[in-house]
Amino acid sequence: IEVTNGNAEYMGDLTYLSFIMRVFLVSALLFCVASAHLSTIFDANDQSRVKGSLKLFKSDSPKDMYFAASSLAMLGDTLPNKDAACRLAAQALESKSAEQIYYGAELSEVLDCPNKNYKPAVESIKTLLKEKSLRSVAFAAAAAALFKENKRTAESFDMPSVVSALQAAVEQDGVKDVADAVPSFELAGRVLEILSAVGDKKSHSTSLEKAKSLFAAVEGDENVLYFAEEDGHRNLHATSAMLRGLNRLAGNGSLDFVTASQVSALASTLLRAKHSTQPEDIHAVIAGLKATVSGLPTPVAVTVEDNAVVSLASNKPVQIRVSDAFGNHVAPATVTLLKASAKGQTKAAALASNQELKPVSSDASNTLYQLDLLSAKPLPGPYNLDLRVQPKGASSRKVESVESAVRSVRVVASIQVSDAEVVVSNKDGTGSNKHTIKYGSSKTISAAVKQIVVATFKVTVAGQSQAFKPQQVFAKVRHTPSDSFSYVVAKASDKGYKLTLELGSADQIPAYQGQFDIELLVGDSNVLNPISWKLIQLTLTGDNLKTKSASAALITAKAPEIEHQFRASEKRPASLISLAFSGMVLVPFVLLLLGLLTSRVNLGLFPTSGLGFLTALAFQILIGAIFSLFALFWLQLNLFQTLAGLAALAIPTLLIGNKALCDVANAKTKTE
């Protein structure tokens, strides 16, 4: 049942069913996030980038300047233009707008502006608390809570009265529940902060019930939760505001309906927007994340250092950071590698398993743990690390275990090509001639058309004997005189790679005179030294070899002139026929003129004074304008221009003509 203006109205069957399904889905969703954790953090690089951006920010809006100043303050910095911002805050405090007063007060508090005069603002807030606008009353109540909390006014606000004013604004719409009445979750978060500022047990109990009902409306999946607004662009701000409101409530007591995993999924929404450039968005991210590291259960972030890239040549261990959303120490923990395996290879054997990571430091605030992954001699490529984090010992924060956090790490290395051999033979294998080529050198070979050239070689990790299969292994075949080229892919085998070239083949090595350079190309996204090696210089022998000139000569040569052929003009009729046709067209017009001259035109009923004269004259002018339009259509206008002009003239002609003809008819009746 919905209660509106005191009248009970039954929900429709469909609405009721939707309500039941929503409660079921949300309950299932909150159950599914039991193992959620953070995969990224707002680290020192992000903080440095944001500081640099906000210090350059300038605005005449106290709201925007507050977001910039507050964000910098939370990061331990301040605005460079503090005096100008304080003057802006002072102007806002003298405003009659609740929102302006609130942001002016917040800006003044963040910057600790001198000579703050809150008296006009206090009087305005008392007046604004009596308004009917819920948004205005909410900002006024938030400003009152700010003044009370910081004790900046000689006259303290009675917070229960402030909450009553907020309740009264809510009841203007006939709704009895504050939590159900707030138009957005963003405003709901502010309401929770205001309710928590009252401080008595009854208000705290009421706030917990409101927060619990609001929290049941969270949306998302098992990794990301958020509070959805009607305007989707405000989801970030709504999620941040709700986290701040819940955090204030948590400061007055435990929130048993909120878990660290759920807070982690909400924080993931904020971290997705950490590269935002607008001060309001930046503030939403930082303030919301701050709420996750104070009163609320703290989510655990598991990240890989050094951009998750490790080089085989460095022989350094992989470092895993276990921290909060800002990269700070969260709790002593035992970190275990459950399994390390090649990414995308489900049947591949595990590279390592069941290994406990060692803390990098014995310091109590240590956040780094190291894994000696390279001792298993992995090949270059991406790997998945399945990690488990179990907090141990006493901690001031409420932290949950992470049973499985899969993180990717990329192993990079240098490679080498070895054991290169080139065999020239007939297609049946007879008459073979073998050449061994050392890496870095090149071999000049002559071979007859119709023979084949087979090159074999191995690709291994530098300094090791392990065979490696790069993503790209092929040969570039370039005909030197013409600078034309083609590509031939090498085929992998258990013994290495095999490159087969058919001499005289049109798509590999055509039967041309001149030298062919065969260059071996080896590349991979996980290789530090892609290889380009001119392996063979080949010259074909035999009869009937063709000559191909340089392609540049073809490009710069004078092209033949293009001669366009237009359609011949159609034969026109004789001039006598054209004149006769024009005369026939003019015959109706001539007949019209003769008819007008011979007929007796009666102008006796044409009005000579008053409104009737004006309407009759206007009607004749409009008729003449239409005839003129037709003449212009014949001379220069197109059909669309004519129709547009006719549409503009038709309506006034119809209305004025009707009036003029009615006047003539009435005059004729009186005469008779």
N, C-alpha and C positions, 0 to 999 in steps of 0.2 A: 504494500500500500504506500502510495506517495501522499504526503500531507502538504497541501498548498493553500494558503490563506485560511487555514483552519478547517478546510473541507477535505474529506477522505475520498480519493479517487483510486479505483482499482486499475492496476497496470494490465495492459493487454497480454494475452497468452504468449505472444511472440516476444514482447519485452521481458516478461517474467522468465521465459526460457533462456533468452539472451543473458539475463542477469545471472541465472544459475550456472550457465556455461562459462561466463566470465570468471565467476568466483572459483569454479573448478580449474580452469586453465591457469589462473594466477596462482592458485595453491600449488598446482603441479609445477609451475615455473619456479616458484620460490624453493620448492624441494629439489629441483634439478641443479640449482647453482651451488650445491653443497661443496663442490671442490673447485670453485672459481678462484682465480688468482690473477695478479697483474703480470703482463708480459712486457710492459714498457714503463718507464718512469719519467718524471719531470726532473731531469738530471742537471748537473752544473752547467752544461752547455746550453740547455734550454733556458735556464735562469739567466745566464749571461746575455743570451740573445734577446730575451724579453726586456731586461733592464735597459739595454742599449736602445731598443725601440721606444720604450715608454719615456725615457729621458728626453727624447726628441719631440714628444707629442705636445701639441698646444691646442687649446680650445677655449671658447668663451662659455662653455656649458659647465656648471658646477658638477653635474652628474658625471660627465666624461672625465673631468679632472679628478673627481673623487676616485673613480675606478682606477685611473692611472696612479694616483698617489697611494691608494690603499694597496694596490698590487706591488708597488715598489717597497712599501713598508713591510709587507709580509715576506719580501725577499731580502730585507735588511738594508734597504737603500731609501733614498728620498728624491723628491723632485728638485731639479736645479733652479727652477723659477718659483721658489716657495712664496716670496712676497706677493707676486702677482696672483698666485692661487689663493692666498689668504684674503686678498682684497675681493676676489670673486666669491669666496665663501661668505664674507661679510655682507655683500650685496644680496646673496641668496637668502640669508637669515632675515632680511628685511622684507622679503617677498610675502605675498598672501597665498602662495601655492604651497600645499602640504608637501608635495614632492620636492620643490625647490628648497624648502626649509630643511627637510630631512637630509638631502645631499649636501646642503651648505653646512649643516651641523657635523655630518660625517667627515667632510673635507677639513673642517676646522679642527676636529679632534685628531684626525690622522696626522696633520701637519703641526699640531700643537701651536696654533696661531695665537699671537699675543693680542691683548685688548679685545677679547671676545665679548660682544654685547648680545646676550641671549634674551633680554627682556622683551623686545618686540616679537621675537619668535615664540616665546612662551604664551604671550597674549593671543597670537594668531593661532597657535595650536589649540588653545582652549575653545576658540571659535570654530575651528575646522572640525573638531571632534563632534560638533553638533550637526554637521552636514549629513546629507542622505547618501552621498556617493561612497560606496564601500572602498574604492581605491583611495580616495582622498582621506577617509577616516583611517585606513590602514597605514598610510604614510605618516599621518599625524600621530597615530599611536606609536609607530616605530620611532619617531623623533622624541616622543615623551619617554619611551623606554630608554633611549640613548641618554637623554638628560639625567634620568634617574640613576642609570648605571654609573655614569661618570661624575655624578654629583657636581654638575657645572652650574646649577641654578640655586639661588637662595631658597626658592619656593619649590619644594619637591612635589612631583605629580603623584596623585593617588592612583596607583596602577589598577586596583580593582575597578575604579570608576572609569579608567581608560578602556578596560576590557568591556565594561558595560556599554560604553559608547560604541565600541566596535560591534557588540552584539545587537545594539539598537539599529545600526546601519544594516546589519544582516537581515533583521526582521522587517525592514522596509519592503522586502520582496515576499514576505509571508513565510519565510523559512526559519525554523527554530534552531537549526544546527549550524554552527560556524563552519565546521569542516565541510559540510555539504554545500555551503553557500559561496565559498571563495571561487571566483571565476577562473582561477588558474592555479596550478601547483606552485608557480613562482610566488604568487601572493600567499599561498598556503604556508610556504616556508617562513615568510615574514610573520604570519599570524602565530605560528608555533614559537618563534623567537619572542614575540610580544607576550604570549601566554606564559612562557617560561620565566619572564622577567617579573611576574607577579610575586612569585616566591613562596606562596603558602601551599600546604599539602593538597588542599581541595583543587586549586588551580592546576597543580602538577598532575594530579590524578586525571583531571578532565583533559589536560593536554595530551597525556599518554593515550587516552582513548581516541582522541582526534587523530593523533599521529598514526595509530595502528590502522584506523579505517582508511586514511590516506595512503599508507604504505601498501595496502592491499591492491591499489590501482596501478602498481608499477608494471611496466611493459618491457619486452625485449626477449632475449634468448638465454642460453645457459652461460654465456660469457659476458654479455652486455645487458645491463638493465638501465631504464631511463623512465622519467615521468613525461608523458606525452602532453603537449599543449595543442590547442586548436591551430595555432601558428607553429608549424614544425620547426621553424628557425629558433624558437624559444625553448626547445627541449633541453638544450644545454643549460640555460639559465634556471629552468624549473628544477632540473636535477641538482644543480649546485645549491639552490635555495632550500630545497628539501633536506639535503645533507646538512646544511648549516643549522636549519631548524631542529633536526633530530639530534645534532651534536649539542645544541643548547639544552635540550631536554635531558640528554645523557649526563650532562653536568650536574643535574639535580637528582639523578637516580639511574638505575639500570634500565636499559631497553631490551627486554627479553625476547622481543619479536624481531630483532635485527641481528643478523649474524655477520661475522667478518667476511664470509664468502659473498653475501649480498652487497655489503658495502664495497667489496672489491669489484663486483660487476657494475655497480653504479660509478665507481671511480674510473672504470675503463671507458665509460662514455665521455668523461671529462678529458681523459688523456688523448682521446681521438682528436680533440680540438686544441691540443697544446701548441700547434703551429699557427694559431689565429693571430691576427695583427690588430684587431680592434680592442681598445682598453676594456670595454664591457665584457667581451668574450674572455680576454685574458684574466680578468678579475674573477669571472665565474669559475674558470679552471683552477686557479690558485686557491681561492677561498674554499671551493668545494673539496679540493685535495687536503687543505689544512684541517678540515673537519674530520677527515679520515685518519688523522694521526694524533688526535687529541682525545675527545670523549668517546667517540664511536669505536666499535671493534676495528682493529687495524688490519687492513688487507696486506698480504705478503706479496712482494714483487720478486720474481725470479728472472734475472736477465743475464746475458752473456757479455762480458767485457770485450773491448777492442773491436767493436762492430761485428762480433761473432765470427771473426776470421783469424785463423792461426796458420803460421807457415811451418812447414816441415824443417826448413833450414834453421829456424830460430830455436827449435827444441824447447820451446817454452810451454808450460802447462796452460790448459784452458782455465780461465778464471770465471767463476759464477758468483754473481752478486745476489745476496738475499737481504732485502731492505724494505722500507716503506715506499710510498709513492714519490718521495723526494730523494731517494737513494740513501737515506739515513738508517742507522741501526734500528732494528725492530725487536729482536730478541735473540738470545743464544740458540743455536739450532744445530741439529745433526742433518747433514745433506748427503744423500746417497744417490749414486748413479744406478738406476735399475737396469738400464740397457742403453747401449750405444750401437746404432745400426746405420747402414747406408740409406740415405733418403730415397724413397721410391722403389726400393728393392726389398719386397716383403719376404722373399725366400732366402735372402742373404743371411749368413751367420752373423751373430752379434759380435761386434768389434771388442766390446768389453761389457761386463755386467756385475751387479752387486758390489760396487766399490764405494767406500765411504770417502768423501772429499775432505781434504785437510784444510783447516783454517789458515789463511795467509798470515794472520797475526794472532798473537795470544791476547791482544787487547780486548777489554770487555765490550768495546763498541765496534768490533770487527764485523764487516759485512761481506768480505770476499772469501771464497773457498776455491781451491784449485784441484784440477783433475789432470793427471798425466795421461792424456789421450794419445799423444804421439809415440809413447812406448810400444803401442800396438802396431806401429808402422802402417797407418792408414794410407790408402791411395788418395790423390787429390780428388776433391768432390765434396758435396754436401752430406752432412750426417745429422741424425736426430739423437738428442740426448734426453732420455726419460729420467727425470729427477724427482726425488721425494724429499720434502723438507719437514722436519719434525722439531718444533720448539722444545727446548729443554731448560730446566731450572726456572727460577722465579723471574717474572717480568711484570713491569708496571702496566703493560698493555694487554688487552685481550686479543690473543693471536691464535689462529687455527692452523692445523697441519695442512700441508699440501701433499696429497697422496701421489699425484702424478702431474708433473709440469714438463711438457715436451718442448724443448728448445732446439733450434737449428744452429749448427756451427759449420763453417766452411773451411776445409783444409786446402791450402794452396801450396804449390811446390814448383821447382824447376824440373824440366825434362831434358832428355838427351836422345839422339838418334844414333844407333850403332849397328854394326854388322851389315852394312849396306853392300849388296852385290847386284850386278847388272849382267844379264845373260842375253846375248843376241843369237837367235836361232831361226831356223825355218819353222813353219807352222806344225810340221810333223815331229819336231824336236831334233832333227838332224842338223849338223853343221853348227853346233852351239859354240859360242865364244864367251867365256866368263871374265868379268872385270870386278875386282874388289876396290871399293872406294872408301877412303877415310873421310870422316865427317869434316866438313869445311872445305874440302878440295872438290875439283870437278874433273870429269873424264870426257875426252873428245872421242867420239865413236862414229864410224862410217858403217852404214848398213844398207842392204838392197831393199828395194820396194818389194812388198809382199812378205817380208820377214816380220818377226815380232821381237819386241824388247820387253823383258821381264825384269823388274827391279824388286828386290826383297830387302826388308830392313826391320829393325826392332825399335820400339819406343819404350823407354824405361824412365823411372824417376831418377833424377840426378843423384849420384852417389849411392844408388841402390840397384839391385838386380831385378826388382819387381817390374813385370810388364805392365804397361799402362795403355789404356785405349782412349785416346783423346776424342773430342766431339767431332773434329774435322781433320781428315788426312786426305790430301789430294795433290795432284800435280798440275801445274800450269804449263801448257805447251805453247811456246811462242815462236812464230816464224819471223826471224830477224829482219829480212828484207822488207816485208810488207807490214810488220808490226801487228799481225793478226794473231789471235790466240784462242785456245780452247782449254777445257778443264777435264781431267780424268780422275775419278775417285778411286782411291786405293781400298782394297778389300782386306778386312781383318781375318786372321786365322790364329790357331793356337801358337804358332811359331813366330808370329809378328804380322807384318803387313806385306801385301803383294800388289804391285802396280804393273798392269799389262797394257802395252802400247802396240797397236796394229799399224805398221808402216804402210802408207798408201791409203789408209782409211780416210774418207772425206771428213768425218766428224772428230778424228783424233790427230793423225799426222798425214795430211794430204800429200800427194806426189808432186811436191814443188822443189825447184832448185833453191839452194841456199841453206843456211844453218838453222836448226831448231834448238832453242834453249828449253830444257826440261827442268822446271823449278819445283822442288818439293815444299809443300806448305802444310804445317802442322799447328793447330790451334785449339784452345780449350779455355772456357771462362775461369777455370781453376788453375791455370798454368801461368807462371810468372814470366816465362820467356818463350813466346810463340816463335816458331822456327820457319825461316825462309832460306832454303838451301838450293843453289843451282847445282843440280846433281849431274846432268849430262848435257854435252853439246853434240848434237846429232846432225850428221849430213847424209842425205839419201843419195844412193848411186843407182844407175840404171838408165834405160832408154825412155824416151818420151816423157821426161820430166817437164812440167809446166813452169813458166816464169810468172811470178806475181809481183807487181810493183807495189810500192809503198802506198798505204791507204791515204796518206796525207796528200799525195798527188791527185788522187781522185776527188778529194774534198776541195782543193783549191783550183782545180781545172774549171775552165769556163763552161758553164752548162748551156745546152741549146736553148735558143729563144723560144718562148712559148707564145704561139699565135692563137688568140681567141677567135672563134667563129661565132658571130651573132646570127640570129634567125633573120632571114630576109624579110623585108617589109611586105605586107600583104597588098595586093592590087586594089586600088581605090576605084569607086564608080566614077563615071563621067560627071563633070561639073554641072551639066544641064539637069541630070537626075537629082543631084543634091539640091539645086535651086528649086526644082519643082516640089520636092518633098518639104522644103522649108516653107514654100508658099502654101501648101496644103495645111501645114500646122498653123499658119497665121489666119487661115480662112475663118475658123470659129470666132477669133477675136474681132476680125473685121465685121462679121455678121452681128456680133454683140454691139459694136459701135453704131452700126446702121439702125439696129433695133432701138437703141437709146435715142437716136436723132429723130426717128420717124414716130416713135410713140409719144404720147402726151404724159409728161412727168408731172405728177400732182404733188406739189409741196405745200399744199394748203394746211395739212395736218401737222407740219413740222413745227414743234414748239418754238416760240420766239422769245420767251422769258422764263425766269425762274429755274427751279431744279430740273424741270423737264427738258429745257433747252440744253442744259449742261450734259445730262445723260445721253440725249440724242446726238449731241456733237461728239461726245466721247465714244459712242458706239460707232459712228462713222469713221472716226480716226482709227479705232482698233481694226475695223474692217480693212481700211487702207493699209494699216501696218501689216496685216496678214498677207494682202496682195503683194506688198513690197518684199516681204520675207520670201514669198514664192519666186519673185523676180531675182532676188539675191541667190536663191538656191540654183536657179538656172545659170547665173553668171559665175558665182565663186564659192558658195557654201557647199559643204557635203551633207549627206543625208542626216547624220547624227547631230550636226550643228543646227540644221533646219528643224528637226524634231524637238530639240531642246528649246529653241525660240518659240515654236508653235505651242509647246506645253505652257510656256510662260504667258503667252497671249490668249490662249483659249479660255482659261478660267475667268479673267476679268471681262472678256468679250461676252461670255455666256451670261454672267451676272448682270452686267450693264445693259446688254442687249435685251434681256428679259424685262428689265425695268423700263427701258425706252419704249419697247413695243407695247407694254401694258399701258403706258401713258398715252400713246397714240390711240390705242383701242378705247380707252376711257374718254378721250377727247372726241373721237368719232361718235360714240354713244350719246354724248351730250349734244353734239351738233344735230344728230337725227331727232 
